[in-house]
Amino acid sequence: MKKPIAGGSGSVAGLEVALPHPRTSQASPLTRVLEHEGLLAAALLAPTILLLGVFIAYPFVMGVWLSLTNTSVGNVGHFIGLDNFVKAWNDSIFRTAFWNTSVYTFWATIFKLALGMWLALLLNRNFRGKRLVRASMLLPFIVPTVLSTFAWRWMFDPTFSVLNWLLYRGGFIVTKLPFLSDGVYALWCAIVVNTWRGMPFFAITLLAGLQTINTDLHEAASLDGANGWKRFWYVTWPLLKPVTLVVVVFSIIQTFSDFQLIYVLTGGGPANSTHLLATYAYQIGVATGLLGEGAAISLCMLPVLFIVVWLQLRYLRRLEGA
Amino acid sequence: MNRRSFLIGVGAGAAGLEGILAARRAPAHAQGTKLHILRWVDFIPACDVELKRQAGDASKALGAEVQFEFVNGNDLQPRITAAIQSQSGPDIIMMLHNWPHLYANALVDVSDLADWQGKDQGGFYAQSQAGSKVGNQWLALPHGIVGLQIAYRKSWLQEVGQSAWPKTLEEYRQMGMKLKKKGHPIGQTLAHTFGDAPAWSYPLLWNFGGMETDRNGKTALDSKETVESVKFMQAFWKDACDEGGLAWDDTNNNRAFLAGEISCTLNGASIYIAAKRGQDKIKDDKGEPMLRDIEHGPIPAGPKGATAYHVAFSHAVMKYGKSQKLAKDFLKWLDGKEQFGKWFEVAEGFSVGSTKFWEGAPLWATIDPPMKIYRQAAASSRMFGHAGPPSAKATEVYSKYIIVDMYAKAVQGMKAEDAVKWAAGELKKIYG
C-alpha cells in the first residue's frame, strides 16, 4: 500500500501517490491557527511578552507611578506631579549621592578597563598553567558580592583592619588609616572593591575578543617593523574596540546602579558621604518608608544611563559602519 | 485541667485568654495554622534560644505552629516596609523605639492587651507608652526596654586618676583625653546604626538643652544650645574618641571593648554579660577575667542636666495577617508573667521589663553589682521628638539619622553652626 504524502498533489516520477489537495482537505482549527503566520508569531512571542511585562514593564511603570505620588509605607499615595523630583534635587544628600555615583562609576570603569585589558593581554600569551590561571581569575566575579564585600569590610575594619596592621608592622604608617571612617577614603575603598570584583569580567571578555584577532595581522605588523606598543595601538586596539565598548556599556550600567557593595561595605556612611543613588533610594524608600521619594531618587538614574548608553551605542554603530 | 475547667476558664475570661493561661493550653486554632514572628538577633544569644524553646511550648499551648525568625536589627525596618507593601509576611514584627507611629496604618489595635498587661504588671514605663501608644490606641504591645549605660574599664580609669565616674560631660572629655593618650580611647559610634548612635546623640543634645521640637511639635533644633552640644562633640571626638567610630555599627564597640581596644563605650549590658559568659577567654592585660574590671556609668550631665535614651521594644500584630486573633493570644502568652519571667531571667538585666513590676524581680537581689544600674534605668528615658510628641515625624527623623549625622558631619570637619543649620533644614522639611 502506498502511503499518501502530505503536501503532494499527484504522482511523482517513481512514486505513485494519492495525495489530498490542501485546498480541498479539512484542516483542524489548531492547524489553521498554527498555519496563520501572524497568529503563530503572536503565540510564540506571548510568553516572552508576558515575562517582560510582569518582571520588567510592570515594576518600571509602578516605579514611575510611585515617583509621582506621595506614597509612604502603609499609606495610599496621591498624585503630586514632580514634587518628589524637585525635593530630591533640593536635597544635599541626593546631590552628594549623585556626585558619588558619577565618581564611583567613572573611576571604577577606568580601572576595570585598564587592569582588565592588561590582564587579558597577559592571559593571551602561552604559559604553563594558563587554563588554571584563567579559571581562577574569575573567582572574584563568581563569589557572591555580599560575601566578598564582607571579607573586604573586615580587611578595612576601623579597629581590626589587617591592612592597617600590615602597614603599621611594615613601618609605612604610624596611625591607623581611616579606611571606612572617612568619607573620601571610604569611597575610594568602594572603588577598589568594585574594581577587584569587576575586573575579571572585563578581562575574560577582552580575552575572548583578543582571540578572534588573526595572528597574521600581528606577524605582518612585526615584519613592517612595528614594536609591541605599535602592534597594540594600530592592530589590536582598533579590532578590539567594538568588544570593549560593549563591555564598558555593561559595566557603566552595573556600576552606576550598584547597591550591594556600598550597602555592605559602608551602608552609605559615614554621615551619608558614600551613598550612591541606589543606596540612598533604598534608605529613603525602604528603610524610612517614603516610597514615592525613594522611587523618584531611583528613577534619576534613568536619564543619565540612557544618555551614556545611547552615545556609546551610536559610536559602536559608527565603528561597525566604518 | 480538663476540658470542662478550661471552658469555665474561657467563660470567666473576657476573651478566653484567662482560660488559656489557666489551662496552659489554648483552644486549638485551625489545623496547620502557623504564626510567624520576626525579631532582631538578640545581643544575648541565650535570649533567642529561650524564645525558640518557648515557641515549642507556645505551639502546644496555642495549637498552632509558632516560628521565630531573627534578623539583624538594622534590617528590621526594610523588612517591615516590604511586608506592609506586599501585604504578606510575618504575623508579628518586633518594633524598636517609636516605630509603631510610623507604621500606624498597618498595625492592629492591641489596646485590650496593653490594658491587661498594664494592670497585671504595675503600669508601663513612660518610654514604652511613648513608643507604642499612638493617640488613644496601643498599636504594639510593649515587651522590654534595653537600657544603655557606659561600660568602662575601672583599672584604666584609675590609671589616669579617675577614682569615680565623671559627673559632667566636660569631666568625661577630660578623662577621655588622658585615656586616649595612654592608648585607651573612648569608643562611640556615629554611624547609621539603630541603637548606640541615637542613644548617644539624642541625650547629648538634650543635656545641653537642645531639642528636636518644642512642646507643640514645631522644629526647635536650630539653637545656641544645640550648637554648644555639637561643639562639645567635636572636641570630645578629637580629644577622647577612637575616630573609627564613624564606621561602627552596634556590634563594633562590643568587639573593640572586649578586645581591650577601647576604655569606655555607651552600650547595653551585653558587653558585661559576654565577658561573664566567656570569662575563661576574655581577659584583661594582666591575664585576669576582664569581667572584674568592667563597671557601668550613666551618660554624664551637660549644662542642662542628665538625660538618657533607652531603647523600647514591642511587638506589633500586622493588619495583613490572617491569624490576628492567634497573634494576640500568643502575645498575651509571651508577655504573661510566667513566660516573660523565664526570658527576663535569661536576659540577666540586658533587657528589663516594660512595666515596673519587673523592678521587683528576684533577679535583682542576686545580680552582679555592675548590673544594678540597669534596674530602674528605663524610668528615666526620653523619647525621640522631645520636647514635642513622639510622632511619626520623629520616627522619620530617626530613620534618616539626621541628629546622628549632625554630629557626624561636625566631627568630620563641618563647622558646628553649619552642621546644626543643615540638620535644622532637614527637620524643617519633615515637620514643615
Chai-1 contact restraints between the chains, C-beta under 6 A:
chainA,res_idxA,chainB,res_idxB,connection_type,confidence,min_distance_angstrom,max_distance_angstrom,comment,restraint_id
A,V73,B,T81,contact,1.0,0.0,6.0,A-B,restraint_1
A,V73,B,I84,contact,1.0,0.0,6.0,A-B,restraint_2
A,G74,B,I84,contact,1.0,0.0,6.0,A-B,restraint_3
A,G74,B,Y103,contact,1.0,0.0,6.0,A-B,restraint_4
A,G74,B,N105,contact,1.0,0.0,6.0,A-B,restraint_5
A,G74,B,A106,contact,1.0,0.0,6.0,A-B,restraint_6
A,N75,B,N105,contact,1.0,0.0,6.0,A-B,restraint_7
A,P158,B,G244,contact,1.0,0.0,6.0,A-B,restraint_8
A,P158,B,A247,contact,1.0,0.0,6.0,A-B,restraint_9
A,T159,B,G244,contact,1.0,0.0,6.0,A-B,restraint_10
A,T159,B,A256,contact,1.0,0.0,6.0,A-B,restraint_11
A,T159,B,E261,contact,1.0,0.0,6.0,A-B,restraint_12
A,L180,B,A247,contact,1.0,0.0,6.0,A-B,restraint_13
A,S181,B,E243,contact,1.0,0.0,6.0,A-B,restraint_14
A,S181,B,G244,contact,1.0,0.0,6.0,A-B,restraint_15
A,S181,B,L246,contact,1.0,0.0,6.0,A-B,restraint_16
A,S181,B,A247,contact,1.0,0.0,6.0,A-B,restraint_17
A,G267,B,H192,contact,1.0,0.0,6.0,A-B,restraint_18
A,G269,B,A191,contact,1.0,0.0,6.0,A-B,restraint_19
A,G269,B,H192,contact,1.0,0.0,6.0,A-B,restraint_20
A,P270,B,L246,contact,1.0,0.0,6.0,A-B,restraint_21
A,P270,B,A247,contact,1.0,0.0,6.0,A-B,restraint_22
A,P270,B,A408,contact,1.0,0.0,6.0,A-B,restraint_23
A,A271,B,D405,contact,1.0,0.0,6.0,A-B,restraint_24
A,A271,B,A408,contact,1.0,0.0,6.0,A-B,restraint_25
A,A271,B,K409,contact,1.0,0.0,6.0,A-B,restraint_26
A,V286,B,P78,contact,1.0,0.0,6.0,A-B,restraint_27
A,V286,B,T81,contact,1.0,0.0,6.0,A-B,restraint_28
A,A287,B,Q77,contact,1.0,0.0,6.0,A-B,restraint_29
A,A287,B,P78,contact,1.0,0.0,6.0,A-B,restraint_30
A,T288,B,S399,contact,1.0,0.0,6.0,A-B,restraint_31
A,T288,B,K400,contact,1.0,0.0,6.0,A-B,restraint_32
A,G289,B,T81,contact,1.0,0.0,6.0,A-B,restraint_33
